[in-house]
Amino acid sequence: MRKATISISALVAAATLVLTGCGSDAGTGNTTSAAANSPAAGATTASETATGETSTGAESSASSAGSETSASSAGSESSGAGVTGKVGVILPDTTSSTRYTLYDAPLLTAAFKDAGVEADVQNAGGSTAKYTTIAQSMIGAGVKVLIMDSIDPTSGAAVEAMAKKAGIQVIDYDRVNLGGSADYYVSFDNELVGKLQGQTLVTCLADAKITDPQIIEMDGGTDVDNNAVLFKSGAQSVLKPLQDQGKLKIVSDSVVKGWNVNEAAPTFTQALTANGNKVDGVLAANDDIANAVIGVLKAKGLAGKVQVTGQDSGVVGLQNILNGNQCMTVFKNVKLEAEAASKLAIALIKGEDPAAAGIKVASFDDPKGKRTMKAVLLTPQVITIKNVQDVVTAGALTAAQICKGIEAKCTAAGVK
C-alpha cells in the first residue's frame, strides 16, 4: 500500500464526486440511464418516490425458503377497502441476499394485509423448477397480479408468458426480466448503486491517503442478474475513466457467478494471488461478497488496510463498517420498495392507471424484448461509519441487532 503526499486531490476531482468525505449521504444521486446486457438499455429514474428515506419500518421476522404466507382481507379497514382480487408474490431464494426472508416477504405480506388485499407470498429457494411450480399454482388459483423477483431472466420470462396468457398483470420486482412480457418494474436505480459504490471507494482511498491504488472488482451474478450488470456498469462509469487517466489500476475484474457467496472467497483469493497479494481497494457488489473478501484479507493480515465496498446494509456489513474493515455499503430501504410494489399491484387490481393512483413511473427500455416498461426506480443511499444510524432510524434494523458484541464501537459511531 502506497501512502500519498501528492495527487490525491486530483484523484478525487477526477471522480467528480458529490460526496462529502467517506460519510456522505449520497442518496440523492442524479437521474441515470440503466445499462443492460445490451448497451441500448436505458432508464429514467423516478426518484421522487424515494422521499422519506427514514420512514419507519416494523422489525421483521425471517420466513423459511419456499414457505407460504397468506395475508387475508377479513375485516380490514384501509385504503384497499373494497378491493377484490388476489396477489401472488414469488421471491427467488434465501442465499443471494438475506433481504428476501428478513425484509421483502414480511413487508409485502404486511402491506397487503394492511390494505385488505389477499396475498400469497412464497420463496422458490433458488430452484427454477420450484419457481415455475409456484407460479403455475398461483395462476391456477386466479391471482390478478403477479409480483416476480426471478432467479434468472430466462425462466422468469417463461413464467411471465404463462401469466400473460392467463390475463394476469405482472410486476417485475427488484430484478427485471429482459426479454420478458411484464409491463411494470419496481426497483432501485441499480446503475446509481454501482456509481455510488465506485464514487465512495475513490473517496475512501483518498481519505486513506493512497495514491495509484490497485483495485480488484468482485462483481456478483452478472451471468444471471441484470441488476448485477447495472451495478457493474455504474461502478465502471466512475472507475474506468480514472484508470484511463492513470489515477488507478483495475488489476482484476472477477465475477461471483450466480451470486453464490460460497465462491466469493476462492474467487477473490485467486485474483489477489495473481496480483502478488497486492490490493488497495475492492469493489465488492454486496455485503455478503464483501464479508468473504474481508475473511481472506484477515487471513493475510490486510483487513482494515484495504478499502472494501458493499451493498444491502445488513448486520454483517454494518458491523464490518463499524469494525473498520469495510468503508461503505449501500442502503436500499426495502420498505419503500415493498410499499411501491404493493401500491402498484392494488392500483392494477382496481383497474386504475398508476398515475391516477399517485404512482410516479418512468420509462425503462428492454433492448432484448424491444419494448418499453413502466418503472418505479427508487433512490439508494450511501452508508459509512458516519451515518449507520440512518439504517436504524429507517426501521430496517435495530441498534441491538447491529451492535451485539460491538457496543463500544456503536456508541463511538452514535448508533443507538
N, C-alpha and C positions, 0 to 999 in steps of 0.2 A: 504494500500500500504506500503510495507516494503522497507526501504532505505538500501542500501548495503554499507558496509565498506570493505568487502572482497568478494572473489569468483566471481566477475563479469568477471574478465579476463578469468576464467575457462569457464564461460558460453559462451563467445564469441569464445574462442578457440575451444570449442566443436562443434560449428556450422561450423567450417572451412570456414569462410566467405572470400569472395574476395571483400567485400565492404569496403570502407573507411568511417567509421562512418555512420551516417544516411543520408549523402548527396552524396553517391557514385553513379556513373553511372555504373550500373551493367548490361548493355545491351549486354555484350559480354560473356554471360554465356557459359559453356561447353555443348557439344552435349549430349543429354539425351535421354533415352528411354521413350516412351509415354505410360502411363498406360491407361487402358480402363475398361469396365465392366468386362472383363476377365483379369487375371494377365498376360496372354500371350501376350497382346498387346504391340507393341513397335514401335518406330520411330527413325529415324536418322535425325538430323536437317540439313537443307541446309542453314545455317546462312549466307553464302556468299551473298545471295540475299538481306540481310538486310543492306548492306553497304550504307552509305549516309543517316544516320538516321535523318539528319537535312535538307533533301531535301524539297524544298518549295512546299506547297500545297495551292491551292486557297481557300479562305474563302468560305464555302458552305452554302447553304440555306436549310431550312427544307422542306421536302415534306410530304404530309399527308398520313396517313395509307391507303394502298390499291390504291393509285394514280398511274397512268401510266405515265411514262416518255419515250419519244422516241428520240433516237439520230440518226439523219439522216446522210447519207454519201454524200449528194449532194455537189459537188464542192470542196470537201476537198482534200488538198494535204498533204499527211502524209505517215508514214511508212506502213499504211494499204492500200495504194492506190492499186486498182485492186482487192481487196478482195470482194468477193460476198458471201452473206450469212448473216443471221440474228442471233443475240444472244439474248437469253432470260435470265433475271436475276430475281429471286424471293427471296425477303428478308422476314424474319419471322414475325416481329412485331415492335411496337414502344414503348413497355413497358419494356422489359427485359434490354434494354440499349438505350440511346438516340443516339447512334452512327449510327443506320441504316438510320434515316432521316437526321441527321446532316452531316454525312460523306459518308457512303457507297453509298447511292443512287446517290447523285450528283457527287461523284468522279468517280464511274463506268460509269455514263452517259457521263461525260466529257471525260473520257479515250477513250470510243468507238467513240464518236463524233470526237475527235482529230485524231483517226486512220481511219476515214472514214468508220466505220462499223455501220450498223443499229442495234440498240439495244432497247429492250423493258424491262424496269426496273420497277418492281412492288413490293408492300409490302402486305403481306397477313393479316396484322393486328391482328396476333395472332390466326387466325382461320384456323384449318387444312382443313376444308371443302373449304374455300376460296382459300387456297394454292393449293389444288387439282384442283379446277376450273381454276385458273390462269394457272397452268401447262398444263392442257388439251387444253386451248385456245392457248397457245404458241406452243404446239406440233402440233395442227391443223394448225397454221399459218406457219409451216415449219421451225422453228428455227433449225440451225445446231448444236448449242452448247447451253446447259442449265447450268447456274451457279445457284446453290442452297444453300441457308442458311436455313436449315429446322427448323421447330418448334420442332419436335421430330424425333428420328431416325426411328420409325415405319412408320409414314406417309411419311417421306422423302424417305425411301426405296421403298415404294409403287409407289411414283412418279417416282423414278429412273427406276423402272421396266417398267413403261409405256414409258418412254423416250427411253430406250434401245430397246424395241420392235419396236419403230419407227425409229431406226437407228440414234438416236441423242446422241452425246457425252456429258457426264455430268461431271461437276466440283463441288465437294463439297467445299463450300466457308465458311471459318471460323469454321463451325461445321461439323464434319464428321458423316456420317450415317453408323454406324456399321451394318453389315448385308445387306448393300445396294449393288449397282452394278456400282457406279461411278468409273472410272479409275483414276481420279485425285482428289487431295485435296490441297487447298491453305489456309494456316492459319498461325498463330504464333505458336511458340513452347510453347504449353499451359502447359505442365508439368513444363517447366522452369519458366513460370509465377508464378506458385504456389511456386516453390523453392525460387524465388526472394522475394515473399511476406513473406515466413517463415524466410528467412535469414535476411531481413531488419527489421522484427518485433523483432527478437532477438537482433539486433544491437540497435534498438530504446529503448528497455528495458534496455540494458546495459548502453546506454548514459544517461538514466533517473535514473541510479543507483538503479535499482530494482532487488532484489535477490529473488529466489524461486518464480517466477511470476506465477500467476494463469491466465490461458488463456481460453477464450471462442472462439470456431471456429464457424463462421457463413458461412457455405457453401451455394452456390447458384445453384439450379436447377440440382443437381446430379441425380434427378429422371427422367429428360428428356434430359439432355445435356451432351454428352461425354466430352466436354471441361471442364465442371464443375467437372467431375470425375478426369480429368487430373490436374486441379488446386489443388484439394484436395490432390491428390497423391503427387504432387510436394511439397506442404506445409508440409505434414506429413513426407516426407522423411527427412525434417530438424527437425521438432518438436518432432517426436516420439522418435528418439534416445536420445534427450536431456531429455525427460520425463523418459525414461528407466534409465538414469544416475542420476535421481533425481534433475536435473537442473531446471525443470519447471513442471507445472501440467496443463494438459488439463482438465478443470473441466466440459466442455460441448462441444459436437460436434453436432451442430444444423444445420438443412437444411431449407433454404427458398425455398420451393417446387415450381417448375415451374418458378423460378426467379421472383416470384410475390412479388414485393417490398412492397406491402401493408401488407404482412405477416411478414416482417422483424422485425419491432418494437415489435409486440407481441411475436414473437419467441424469440427475444433477452431478452425481459423483463422476460419471463418465465425462461430462463436459468440463468439470473442474480439473480432473486429472489430465485431460488433453491439453489444458492451458497451464500445466505446471503448478496446480494448486494456487493460481493467482486469480483473484476476483475482488472487485471493489463494490459492485452493485449487482443485485439480482432482481430482475423484473419478473416476479412471481405472479401468476394470473389470479390466484386466490389464496386465502389464509391457510388452507389445507396443504397446498403445494409449498407455501412459504414455511410452514411448520416442518415439513420434510426436509427442506433446504437447510433450515436452522439446525436440525438434528445433525446433518452432515458437517455443517460449519462448527458445531460444538465439538465433534469428534476430532476435528483438525485444529482446534484452538482459535478459530476465526470468528466465532459468534460474538456479536456486538461490535465487530470491526468492519463488517460488511453491511451495506445498506440494502435492505430487503423490502419489497413492496408486498401488498396483499389485497384481498377483497372479501367482503361479506361481514366484517366486523363481528365475528363470533367470539366466544370466550377465549379460545386459544389464541386467536390473532391479537386480541386486545391485551391479553396477558404478555404475549411476546413483545408488544409495543412498550408496555409498562416496565418490562424487564430489560429493555434496551436492545433487544435482538431483532426487532422489525421496526422500520421507520414510519410506515403508514399502512392503512387499509382503506378500502372504500366502503362507505355505509350506504346501502340501498335499503331504505326503510320499507320493508316488505308490507307493512301495514298499509302504506299508501298504494302499493301495487295491488294488494288484495281488495282494497276499497274500490279502486278504479275498475278492476275486472268485475267485481260483483255489481257495481252500479251500472256498468255497461250491459251485463247479462240481464239485469232486471229491466232495463230500458228495452232490450230486444224482445224479451218475453211479452212486455206490454205493447209491443208494436210501435214504440216511439223512435223517432230519429234521435240518435245520440246527442246531437247539438241541442235539440229541444229539451233534453234531459239535463242540460248544463255540462255535458261532457265535451271537453275541447279535444278535437282529433286533428292529426296532421297526416300528410301523405307519406307512405313508405313504399318504395319501389322494390318489387321482387323481380330481378332480371331473369331468373330461371323460369318463373311462371309467366313472365312478360305481362305483369299486372301491377296495379297499384292498390295497396291495402290502406285501410283507415287505422291509424296508430295513435295510441296514447303513450308517449315516451316521457318518463319522469326523470328528474334531475338527481344524480348521485352526489354524495358529499365526501370530501377527504377527511379522514380521521387520523390524527397524530397524537402524540403524548399530551399535547396541549388541549385537546378537546374530546378526549374519551368520554367525558361527562355527557356529551351530546347524545350518545347512544343510550345512556340511562334516562336522560330527560325525554327521549322519544318513546320510552317504554319498551324498547326492543330487548333489553337485558336489565337486570337489577345490579346494583353495586355489589351486593352479596355474591352474586354469580361470578362477576368479573374479578372480585378482589379476594376470593378464597385463597388463602395461603400467601398472598402478597399485599396484605392490608397496609403496611407501611408505605409501599410504593403507590398505592391508590391514594392514600392521604396526601402524599407529596404532590401527586398529579391533580388533586382536587376532585377525585371521584368519590361521590357519596350518595 
